Amino acid sequence: MKTAIKTPPKTLFDTQKPPLTLRSPLFYVGDKYKLMPQLRPLFPIHIKRLIEPFVGGGSSFLNTKAQTYLLNDINPYIIRLHQALIAQDFQSFLSKILKKIQAYGLSCSFQDHIPPFALRQTHKKTYFAHYNKIAYERLRADFNAHKQDMETLYLLLIYGFNHMLRFNAKGDFNLPVGNVDFNRNVVGALKAYFEHTKTKQLQFFSLDFKDFLGGIAFKKGDFVYCDPPYLISGSEYNKLWGVKQEQDLYALLQDLDAGGVAWGLSNLATHKGQENPYLLEFAKSYKTFEIQSNYISFKDNSLKKNSREIYITNA
Ligand SMILES: C[S@@+](CC[C@H](N)C(=O)[O-])C[C@H]1O[C@@H](n2cnc3c(N)ncnc32)[C@H](O)[C@@H]1O
């Protein structure tokens, strides 16, 4: 039996104060949401143009005030997701998403459509994954048939394991179902994203960082924030990153410094007893700040406490 799609009450979010730090609704692995309260005060006070070569889910630009934004990521899907979001308004995106959730028979905590009591009892910690597995796999197969529908990809990201964008060698999305669904946190993050981006001048690019930065005519008031993959930690996007990319990035940042362009770089200096010697050498020429982080392993969700996260800047 089909349940009617409920539209959210108008006052649900309107009565809430905006959160101090916005979380991107893409819930990207390695996003800077939790660290922004520490990082933002280290950025220049007045930024005319924020330039992000590694924008990912966008938690950094969402929490940084500037007049214009140039945002880039080598992953074309993350950029297409941002573009799909900013091309529409919140209500129309939400109603398309809710229709799709219903059409596929996925659970939806936001609409109080949760797995039945019996399943919640038998699979106390994994009932969302059990309930959504078949529907999720159907959604994934439908996405992979054309790879064009960004609303479907958005749902795969939301219902997928650890909210990752993961593709196999054939280019098919291959993340398994996760133990999460479309809930009020997701809707809150979406609403904030839409509200925030509609007043911003954003331009998105999907290039390698060298080509992206190489194509910019820098001017006064620019600030380049870099949050690259971390050489000494593991993540899906680390497949694309090695010593060569790390050294190229440092060379580029040195050139920008020589040209008077302000920048900041986030990175991991040590992790699980391993050091990043290239970073530590590079850091000697600039200002370094210690950042308190609870680094989480993307493989098993365990907390890696023996990590040292730093922020390096010439600003
Ligand atoms: C640590 S994540 C950025 C997270 C982001 N700050 C956030 O808050 O969501 C690093 C990003 O770098 C991107 N990336 C990896 N290699 C790249 C390259 N050569 N050029 C541009 N982007 C790259 C990855 O796709 C990934 O999205």
The ligand as an SDF file (V2000), in Angstrom:
LIG
                    3D

 27 29  0  0  0  0  0  0  0  0999 V2000
   39.8260   16.0820    1.9810 C   0  0  0  0  0  0  0  0  0  0  0  0
   38.7510   16.1150    0.5930 S   0  0  0  0  0  0  0  0  0  0  0  0
   38.0910   17.7450    0.6660 C   0  0  0  0  0  0  0  0  0  0  0  0
   36.9980   17.8620    1.6810 C   0  0  0  0  0  0  0  0  0  0  0  0
   36.3400   19.2210    1.7320 C   0  0  0  0  0  0  0  0  0  0  0  0
   37.1880   20.2310    2.3160 N   0  0  0  0  0  0  0  0  0  0  0  0
   35.0210   19.1530    2.5070 C   0  0  0  0  0  0  0  0  0  0  0  0
   34.8590   19.8870    3.5050 O   0  0  0  0  0  0  0  0  0  0  0  0
   34.1530   18.3810    2.1120 O   0  0  0  0  0  0  0  0  0  0  0  0
   39.8700   16.1740   -0.7480 C   0  0  0  0  0  0  0  0  0  0  0  0
   39.2420   16.3320   -2.1300 C   0  0  0  0  0  0  0  0  0  0  0  0
   40.2840   16.4490   -3.1030 O   0  0  0  0  0  0  0  0  0  0  0  0
   39.8230   15.9130   -4.3310 C   0  0  0  0  0  0  0  0  0  0  0  0
   41.0060   15.6410   -5.1850 N   0  0  0  0  0  0  0  0  0  0  0  0
   41.8290   14.5560   -5.1690 C   0  0  0  0  0  0  0  0  0  0  0  0
   42.8150   14.7080   -6.0680 N   0  0  0  0  0  0  0  0  0  0  0  0
   42.6160   15.9060   -6.6690 C   0  0  0  0  0  0  0  0  0  0  0  0
   43.3010   16.6290   -7.6830 C   0  0  0  0  0  0  0  0  0  0  0  0
   44.4040   16.1420   -8.2540 N   0  0  0  0  0  0  0  0  0  0  0  0
   42.8200   17.8440   -8.0660 N   0  0  0  0  0  0  0  0  0  0  0  0
   41.6880   18.3500   -7.5080 C   0  0  0  0  0  0  0  0  0  0  0  0
   40.9810   17.6950   -6.5420 N   0  0  0  0  0  0  0  0  0  0  0  0
   41.4510   16.5050   -6.1170 C   0  0  0  0  0  0  0  0  0  0  0  0
   39.0320   14.6870   -3.9160 C   0  0  0  0  0  0  0  0  0  0  0  0
   38.1120   14.3210   -4.9140 O   0  0  0  0  0  0  0  0  0  0  0  0
   38.3790   15.1670   -2.6080 C   0  0  0  0  0  0  0  0  0  0  0  0
   37.0750   15.6200   -2.8460 O   0  0  0  0  0  0  0  0  0  0  0  0
  1  2  1  0
  2  3  1  0
  2 10  1  0
  3  4  1  0
  4  5  1  0
  5  6  1  0
  5  7  1  0
  7  8  2  0
  7  9  1  0
 10 11  1  0
 11 12  1  0
 11 26  1  0
 12 13  1  0
 13 14  1  0
 13 24  1  0
 14 15  1  0
 14 23  1  0
 15 16  2  0
 16 17  1  0
 17 18  1  0
 17 23  2  0
 18 19  1  0
 18 20  2  0
 20 21  1  0
 21 22  2  0
 22 23  1  0
 24 25  1  0
 24 26  1  0
 26 27  1  0
M  CHG  2   2   1   9  -1
M  END
$$$$
